[in-house]
């Protein structure tokens, strides 16, 4: 007589909550604004010329975009110049940072992480998914760990069927 055993999905019944940071990816266009294009002879930022540029430039082209401000030339650019750029870009850009595209990505993920309702993870066993189709910066994994550790029962990395334990709340 043949007996059949029911196959039980232990992952589904484990009570593990999965958090996929890939879902926080902002799909908007990323671009760099290089202030080198505003330098006179590639070396100096002339205030009068720069202010005229700021007045006449079509800032609407940055509507909804994610902008990283840099200076790729070895020039001394006064801090106020970057601040003026921010004044003009802020109205249009979705996100704005000083620094390269990596810093922009860090900010986009950080902003998204800070919108998560962390209470959904209180006293839960949480696995932060490790595989994604989009690049998730390491800074996002560090930040979510920092935020979740004080509230979760346990924190793991990977997939629910194969995890790396990171933290377990001590029994009180």
Buried (B, 14 or more C-beta within 10 A) or exposed (E): EEEEEEEEEEEEEEEBBEBBBEEBBBEEEBBEBBBBEBBEEEEEBEEEEBEEBBEEEEBEEBEEBBBBBBBEBEBEBEEEBBEBBBEBBEEBBBBBBBEBBEBBBBBBBBEBBEEBEBEEBEEBBBBBBBEEEEEBBEBBBEBBBEBBBEBBBBBBBBBBEEBEEBBEBEEE
